Structures are given as structure tokens and as C-alpha cells.
Amino acid sequence: MKRARTLLPRAATVYVALCAFAATLTLAGCAAVIVGATVGAGTLVAMDRRSASVVQSDQAIDQKVGKAIADRWAGGTGVHVNVTSYGGKVLLTGEVPTAAIRDEVEKLAKATDYVKAVTNELIVGPETLIAARTRDSYITSKVKARLIEVKRMDAKDVVVVTERGVVYLMGIVSPAEGDAAAEVAASTSDVVRVVKLFEYRT
């Protein structure tokens, strides 16, 4: 897997309260443990550049990894993890209380069936507040809206995840589409940094 590249901008993960773990692809929870979902994650399979089987596999990965984390750290342990899978490549974002837990979450994700690679962006520190998560969701929606407006790529092919103002971009794109998406995200207000995790097609 290529190393993630970052861009500094010029200037959401969507969260829903989760009291009893019931992970789905389109919406996920927000409690001690969170499973991440993104604005636009509910794209129809027929319109997705992934095959139907890969889409289903990604859904299963999100659910399995999320449930394993929720089961392991249930009970308000300060573990807030968002799981986003695209093409078998898993992005972990959020906060955990210790480096040991950070490493354990990564190992758990890597051990899950059909996971090809894991990008661990978990931060060791206190959980973000609801206000910060709401702001991240708003940033995600702004980036998605601007991707649609600029018409330099098909916005449905770009998955946007935001954590602490950092925007992660996933999807199957051409190099030109990936660069365009990163430029749009980097120039969106309130974006702190952009990380490209694309799979490139020729």
C-alpha cells in the first residue's frame, strides 16, 4: 500500500449516537466505540467503481471490525474508533486512551477476513466532544458539495472521512481525479489537512 500523502489547505465522518452496537454501512454509532460511515457511503452498487462483491465485502469488514472493537472495549473505556473500508483497505480514525490499545485495534482490523491493508490514524488522547464531531460532519458535507460543484471528477467515486478537521479521501480514481479532489478538499474552509488514500486506475 502506498504511503499516504498529505496536503496543507489554503484556508464527517457522520456520527449518530450508538448505545447498543448495531453497525451498518450507511450510519454508525457514537459512544465508547464508534463505527465510521461517510457522507455518500450509501452509493448504489450499480454506480460504484467497485464490483458488487467488493462492496459487500467492505460492508462486512466495517461491521465485523466495528463489532469486534465494540465487544472488546465496551463500557465507556474512552475508545472512539471510526472504521471505513474501501476495496479491502481499512482506515481507522478516532481516539484511544493508550498506544497499546491503538496497536491492538490495528491488529484486530488486520486479522479480519478480506482486509488487505490498514491505515491507522488513531490518536492517543481523550475522545473528541460532540461539538467537534458535528463540525467534522459539516466539513465532510462541505467537501462533498464542492466536489459535486466543480465537476472535475464524479463526486460519488470519492469517499470523504473527516476527523479533527483532517480530511481523508478514499476511492478508485485516476491520478488527475485524485489530485483534483485533494485540491478541492484542501481549499475548503475549516480543513486542517488532506490525506489521500486513493486506489489509482490508469
SERO-4910 file (N, C-alpha, C, O; in steps of 0.05 Angstrom, whole numbers):
BEGIN
 pado doro    nc1    nc2    nc3   cac1   cac2   cac3    cc1    cc2    cc3    oc1    oc2    oc3
  Met    A     17    -24      0      0      0      0     17     25      0     37     27     15
  Lys    A     10     44    -18     26     69    -19     23     85      6      2     85     19
  Arg    A     45     98     14     44    115     37     25    139     32     25    150     11
  Ala    A      9    145     52    -10    167     50      5    193     46     25    198     58
  Arg    A     -6    210     27      6    236     23    -12    257     34    -37    254     34
  Thr    A     -1    279     44    -17    300     56    -14    326     41      8    332     29
  Leu    A    -34    342     42    -33    369     30    -43    389     51    -62    384     65
  Leu    A    -29    411     53    -39    432     71    -59    450     56    -54    458     34
  Pro    A    -82    455     68   -102    471     55    -96    501     55    -79    510     70
  Arg    A   -110    515     37   -108    544     38   -126    555     60   -116    573     73
  Ala    A   -142    549     65   -158    562     85   -150    560    114   -163    570    132
  Ala    A   -349    283    143   -351    274    171   -357    246    168   -375    231    163
  Thr    A   -335    247    174   -349    223    183   -376    231    196   -376    249    212
  Val    A   -398    218    189   -424    224    200   -427    208    225   -424    183    225
  Tyr    A   -434    221    248   -437    207    273   -466    205    282   -480    225    280
  Val    A   -474    183    292   -501    180    304   -497    166    330   -481    147    332
  Ala    A   -512    174    351   -508    162    377   -512    132    376   -531    122    364
  Leu    A   -494    117    389   -495     88    389   -495     79    418   -475     81    432
  Cys    A   -517     68    427   -519     58    454   -516     28    455   -503     17    473
  Ala    A   -528     15    436   -525    -14    433   -514    -18    406   -526     -9    386
  Phe    A   -492    -32    403   -478    -34    377   -496    -47    356   -505    -70    360
  Ala    A   -500    -33    334   -515    -44    312   -503    -32    287   -516    -14    275
  Ala    A   -480    -41    278   -465    -27    257   -478    -32    230   -487    -54    224
  Thr    A   -479    -11    214   -487    -13    187   -468      3    170   -452     18    181
  Leu    A   -469      0    144   -450     15    127   -457     44    126   -439     61    127
  Thr    A   -483     51    125   -490     79    119   -489     96    144   -483    120    141
  Leu    A   -496     86    167   -495    102    191   -482     85    213   -486     61    214
  Ala    A   -467     98    231   -455     82    252   -456     98    278   -466    120    278
  Gly    A   -446     86    299   -452     96    325   -432    115    336   -410    120    325
  Cys    A   -439    125    359   -423    145    372   -426    141    402   -444    153    415
  Ala    A   -408    125    414   -409    121    443   -380    116    451   -362    130    442
  Ala    A   -375     96    468   -347     89    475   -333     80    450   -309     86    446
  Val    A   -347     65    432   -335     56    408   -353     64    385   -378     63    387
  Ile    A   -342     73    363   -357     83    340   -348     69    315   -324     64    311
  Val    A   -367     62    298   -361     52    272   -366     74    252   -387     86    252
  Gly    A   -346     80    236   -348    104    219   -364     99    194   -364     77    182
  Ala    A   -378    119    185   -391    119    159   -387    147    148   -381    166    162
  Thr    A   -390    150    121   -384    175    109   -407    185     93   -425    170     85
  Val    A   -408    211     89   -428    223     72   -424    212     45   -402    213     34
  Gly    A   -445    201     33   -443    189      6   -436    160      7   -432    147    -14
  Ala    A   -435    148     31   -427    120     33   -448    101     22   -443     78     16
  Gly    A   -473    111     20   -495     93     11   -498     93    -19   -520     89    -29
  Thr    A   -477     97    -35   -478     97    -64   -488     70    -74   -481     49    -64
  Leu    A   -505     71    -94   -516     47   -106   -493     30   -117   -474     41   -129
  Val    A   -495      4   -114   -474    -14   -124   -471    -11   -154   -448    -11   -164
  Ala    A   -493     -7   -169   -491     -4   -198   -475     20   -206   -465     21   -229
  Met    A   -472     40   -189   -458     65   -195   -430     65   -183   -416     85   -185
  Asp    A   -423     44   -170   -397     43   -155   -376     31   -173   -381     12   -188
  Arg    A   -352     42   -171   -329     31   -187   -319      5   -176   -304    -10   -189
  Arg    A   -327     -2   -152   -321    -28   -141   -342    -48   -151   -364    -41   -158
  Ser    A   -334    -73   -152   -353    -94   -160   -373    -98   -137   -368    -90   -115
  Ala    A   -396   -111   -144   -416   -115   -123   -405   -132   -100   -411   -128    -77
  Ser    A   -388   -152   -107   -377   -169    -86   -358   -154    -68   -357   -159    -44
  Val    A   -343   -135    -79   -324   -119    -63   -340   -100    -45   -332    -96    -22
  Val    A   -361    -88    -55   -378    -71    -39   -389    -86    -15   -389    -77      8
  Gln    A   -399   -111    -20   -409   -127      1   -388   -135     21   -392   -135     45
  Ser    A   -364   -140     11   -341   -147     28   -334   -123     46   -328   -127     70
  Asp    A   -334    -99     35   -328    -75     50   -348    -71     72   -342    -63     95
  Gln    A   -374    -76     66   -395    -73     86   -390    -93    109   -393    -86    132
  Ala    A   -383   -117    101   -378   -138    122   -354   -131    139   -354   -135    163
  Ile    A   -333   -120    127   -309   -112    141   -316    -90    162   -309    -92    185
  Asp    A   -331    -69    153   -339    -48    171   -354    -59    195   -348    -51    218
  Gln    A   -372    -77    190   -388    -88    211   -372   -106    230   -375   -105    254
  Lys    A   -356   -124    218   -340   -143    235   -320   -128    252   -317   -134    276
  Val    A   -305   -110    240   -285    -96    255   -298    -78    277   -289    -78    299
  Gly    A   -319    -65    269   -333    -48    288   -344    -64    312   -342    -55    335
  Lys    A   -356    -87    306   -368   -103    327   -346   -114    345   -349   -115    370
  Ala    A   -323   -123    333   -301   -133    349   -290   -112    368   -284   -118    391
  Ile    A   -288    -88    359   -278    -66    376   -299    -60    398   -291    -56    421
  Ala    A   -324    -59    390   -345    -53    410   -346    -75    431   -349    -68    455
  Asp    A   -343   -100    423   -343   -122    443   -319   -121    461   -321   -126    485
  Arg    A   -296   -114    450   -271   -114    465   -270    -91    485   -259    -94    507
  Trp    A   -280    -67    477   -277    -44    494   -304    -32    501   -308     -7    500
  Ala    A   -323    -49    508   -350    -39    516   -348    -28    544   -331    -35    560
  Gly    A   -367    -10    550   -369      0    578   -355     27    583   -346     31    605
  Gly    A   -354     44    562   -343     71    567   -314     72    574   -306     84    594
  Thr    A   -297     59    558   -269     58    563   -253     81    550   -229     82    551
  Gly    A   -267    100    537   -254    122    524   -243    115    497   -226    129    486
  Val    A   -253     93    485   -245     85    458   -265     94    438   -289     86    439
  His    A   -257    111    420   -274    123    399   -261    117    373   -242    131    365
  Val    A   -271     96    359   -258     88    334   -278     88    311   -300     78    313
  Asn    A   -270    100    289   -286    100    264   -272     81    245   -248     81    241
  Val    A   -288     63    233   -278     43    214   -289     49    187   -314     50    183
  Thr    A   -272     53    167   -281     57    140   -265     39    121   -240     40    120
  Ser    A   -279     21    107   -266      2     89   -273      9     60   -296     14     54
  Tyr    A   -253      9     43   -257     13     14   -238     -5     -1   -214     -1      0
  Gly    A   -249    -24    -16   -232    -42    -31   -215    -60    -13   -193    -68    -21
  Gly    A   -225    -65     11   -210    -82     30   -188    -67     45   -174    -79     61
  Lys    A   -186    -41     40   -166    -25     54   -181     -9     76   -199      6     70
  Val    A   -172    -13    100   -186     -2    123   -173     23    134   -148     23    138
  Leu    A   -189     43    139   -179     68    152   -190     69    180   -215     66    184
  Leu    A   -173     72    199   -181     74    227   -176    103    236   -153    113    235
  Thr    A   -197    117    246   -193    144    256   -207    146    283   -224    129    290
  Gly    A   -200    166    298   -212    170    325   -191    172    346   -168    179    341
  Glu    A   -200    166    371   -182    169    394   -183    144    412   -204    132    415
  Val    A   -160    138    423   -158    116    443   -141    126    466   -124    143    462
  Pro    A   -145    114    490   -130    124    513   -101    117    515    -85    131    528
  Thr    A    -92     95    501    -64     87    503    -53     77    477    -69     70    459
  Ala    A    -27     78    474    -14     68    450    -18     38    447    -21     28    424
  Ala    A    -20     24    469    -24     -5    468    -51    -12    456    -54    -30    440
  Ile    A    -71      4    463    -98     -1    451    -98      6    422   -110     -7    405
  Arg    A    -84     28    415    -81     35    387    -70     13    371    -81      6    349
  Asp    A    -49      0    380    -37    -22    366    -55    -47    365    -56    -61    346
  Glu    A    -69    -51    387    -87    -74    389   -110    -71    369   -118    -91    356
  Val    A   -121    -47    366   -143    -42    347   -133    -48    319   -147    -60    303
  Glu    A   -109    -39    313    -97    -44    286    -94    -74    281   -101    -84    259
  Lys    A    -84    -89    300    -80   -118    297   -107   -131    293   -110   -150    277
  Leu    A   -127   -122    308   -154   -134    306   -165   -129    277   -176   -148    265
  Ala    A   -161   -105    266   -170   -100    239   -155   -116    219   -168   -127    200
  Lys    A   -129   -119    222   -113   -134    203   -120   -164    203   -118   -177    182
  Ala    A   -130   -173    225   -137   -202    228   -164   -208    217   -172   -232    215
  Thr    A   -179   -188    208   -206   -192    198   -205   -202    169   -189   -193    153
  Asp    A   -223   -221    163   -224   -232    136   -227   -211    115   -242   -192    118
  Tyr    A   -212   -214     92   -213   -197     69   -201   -169     72   -202   -153     54
  Val    A   -189   -164     95   -175   -138     98   -147   -141     85   -131   -158     92
  Lys    A   -142   -123     66   -116   -123     52    -95   -106     65    -71   -112     65
  Ala    A   -104    -84     77    -85    -65     89   -100    -47    109   -124    -44    107
  Val    A    -85    -36    128    -97    -19    148    -81      7    150    -56      6    153
  Thr    A    -94     30    149    -82     55    154    -92     64    181   -115     70    185
  Asn    A    -73     65    201    -80     71    228    -75    100    234    -52    108    239
  Glu    A    -97    116    235    -95    144    241   -106    151    269   -113    174    274
  Leu    A   -108    130    286   -118    135    313    -99    152    329    -75    150    327
  Ile    A   -110    170    345    -95    188    361    -97    179    391   -119    172    400
  Val    A    -75    179    404    -75    172    433    -82    198    448    -66    217    449
  Gly    A   -105    198    460   -114    221    474   -144    219    481   -156    199    476
  Pro    A   -155    240    493   -183    240    501   -202    240    477   -194    250    455
  Glu    A   -226    230    480   -246    230    459   -253    258    451   -254    276    468
  Thr    A   -259    263    426   -269    289    418   -298    293    428   -312    274    433
  Leu    A   -305    318    432   -331    325    441   -351    324    418   -344    325    395
  Ile    A   -377    323    425   -398    322    405   -396    346    386   -400    343    362
  Ala    A   -389    369    397   -387    393    380   -366    390    358   -370    398    336
  Ala    A   -343    377    366   -322    373    346   -330    352    325   -324    355    302
  Arg    A   -345    332    333   -354    312    314   -375    324    295   -377    317    272
  Thr    A   -392    341    306   -412    355    289   -397    373    268   -406    374    245
  Arg    A   -376    386    277   -361    403    259   -348    386    237   -347    394    214
  Asp    A   -338    363    245   -326    345    225   -346    336    204   -341    334    180
  Ser    A   -371    330    214   -392    322    195   -398    344    176   -403    339    152
  Tyr    A   -398    369    186   -404    392    169   -382    396    149   -387    402    125
  Ile    A   -357    391    157   -334    393    138   -338    372    116   -334    379     92
  Thr    A   -345    348    123   -349    327    104   -370    335     84   -366    332     59
  Ser    A   -392    346     93   -414    354     75   -405    376     57   -413    377     34
  Lys    A   -389    395     67   -379    417     50   -361    407     28   -363    415      5
  Val    A   -343    388     35   -325    377     15   -340    362     -6   -335    365    -30
  Lys    A   -359    346      2   -375    331    -17   -391    350    -36   -392    345    -60
  Ala    A   -402    371    -24   -417    390    -40   -399    404    -61   -407    407    -84
  Arg    A   -375    411    -52   -356    424    -71   -346    405    -92   -341    414   -115
  Leu    A   -343    380    -86   -335    360   -106   -356    358   -128   -349    355   -151
  Ile    A   -381    360   -120   -403    360   -139   -403    385   -156   -407    384   -181
  Glu    A   -398    408   -144   -399    434   -157   -377    437   -178   -382    447   -200
  Val    A   -353    428   -172   -330    433   -190   -331    416   -215   -320    423   -236
  Lys    A   -344    392   -213   -347    375   -236   -321    366   -249   -320    362   -274
  Arg    A   -300    364   -233   -274    355   -244   -270    325   -240   -251    314   -251
  Met    A   -289    313   -226   -289    284   -223   -318    277   -214   -333    294   -208
  Asp    A   -324    251   -215   -351    243   -206   -350    241   -175   -336    223   -165
  Ala    A   -364    258   -162   -362    260   -133   -370    234   -119   -360    229    -97
  Lys    A   -387    218   -131   -395    193   -118   -372    173   -116   -374    154   -101
  Asp    A   -351    177   -132   -328    159   -131   -308    166   -110   -287    153   -107
  Val    A   -313    188    -95   -294    197    -74   -308    194    -47   -328    207    -42
  Val    A   -296    178    -29   -306    175     -2   -291    195     15   -267    197     15
  Val    A   -306    211     31   -295    232     48   -299    225     77   -322    220     86
  Val    A   -278    224     92   -279    219    121   -264    242    135   -242    249    127
  Thr    A   -277    254    155   -264    276    169   -262    270    198   -281    261    211
  Glu    A   -238    275    209   -233    271    238   -214    293    247   -192    296    238
  Arg    A   -224    309    267   -208    332    278   -200    352    256   -178    363    257
  Gly    A   -217    355    236   -211    374    214   -193    362    193   -189    375    172
  Val    A   -183    338    197   -166    325    176   -185    309    158   -201    293    167
  Val    A   -182    314    132   -199    301    112   -184    278     99   -162    282     88
  Tyr    A   -196    254    100   -184    230     87   -201    224     62   -226    224     63
  Leu    A   -188    220     40   -201    215     14   -195    187      5   -172    179      3
  Met    A   -216    171     -1   -213    144    -10   -230    140    -35   -248    156    -41
  Gly    A   -223    120    -51   -239    114    -75   -221    104    -97   -196    103    -94
  Ile    A   -233     96   -119   -218     87   -143   -220    110   -163   -241    116   -174
  Val    A   -197    123   -168   -196    147   -185   -171    146   -202   -153    131   -198
  Ser    A   -171    164   -222   -147    168   -238   -129    187   -222   -139    201   -204
  Pro    A   -103    189   -229    -86    208   -215    -96    236   -217    -95    251   -198
  Ala    A   -107    244   -241   -117    271   -244   -142    276   -227   -144    297   -215
  Glu    A   -159    256   -225   -183    258   -208   -175    260   -178   -186    276   -163
  Gly    A   -155    244   -170   -146    245   -143   -134    272   -135   -139    283   -114
  Asp    A   -118    283   -153   -106    309   -148   -128    331   -147   -126    349   -130
  Ala    A   -147    329   -165   -169    349   -165   -185    348   -139   -192    368   -127
  Ala    A   -191    323   -130   -206    320   -106   -191    331    -82   -203    344    -64
  Ala    A   -165    326    -81   -148    336    -59   -147    366    -59   -148    379    -38
  Glu    A   -146    378    -83   -145    408    -85   -171    420    -75   -171    440    -60
  Val    A   -193    407    -82   -219    417    -73   -221    415    -43   -230    434    -29
  Ala    A   -214    392    -32   -215    388     -3   -197    408     12   -205    419     32
  Ala    A   -173    411      2   -153    428     15   -162    458     15   -154    473     33
  Ser    A   -178    466     -5   -186    494     -6   -213    498      7   -225    520      5
  Thr    A   -224    478     21   -249    480     35   -245    492     62   -226    484     76
  Ser    A   -261    510     71   -257    523     96   -258    503    119   -274    484    118
  Asp    A   -242    508    139   -240    492    164   -225    466    161   -221    451    180
  Val    A   -216    459    137   -200    435    133   -171    440    142   -158    459    133
  Val    A   -162    423    160   -135    426    171   -114    413    153    -92    425    149
  Arg    A   -120    390    142   -101    375    126   -117    355    109   -139    347    116
  Val    A   -105    347     87   -117    327     69    -99    303     66    -75    307     61
  Val    A   -110    279     69    -94    255     66   -107    238     44   -130    231     45
  Lys    A    -91    232     23   -101    217      0    -95    187      4    -72    179      8
  Leu    A   -116    171      4   -114    142      7   -127    128    -17   -139    107    -14
  Phe    A   -124    140    -40   -137    130    -64   -125    105    -75   -101     99    -71
  Glu    A   -141     89    -89   -131     68   -107   -132     80   -135   -153     88   -144
  Tyr    A   -109     80   -149   -108     94   -175   -113     74   -198   -102     52   -198
  Arg    A   -129     83   -217   -133     68   -241   -120     83   -264   -117    108   -263
  Thr    A   -112     69   -285    -98     82   -308   -118     92   -328   -111    103   -348
***
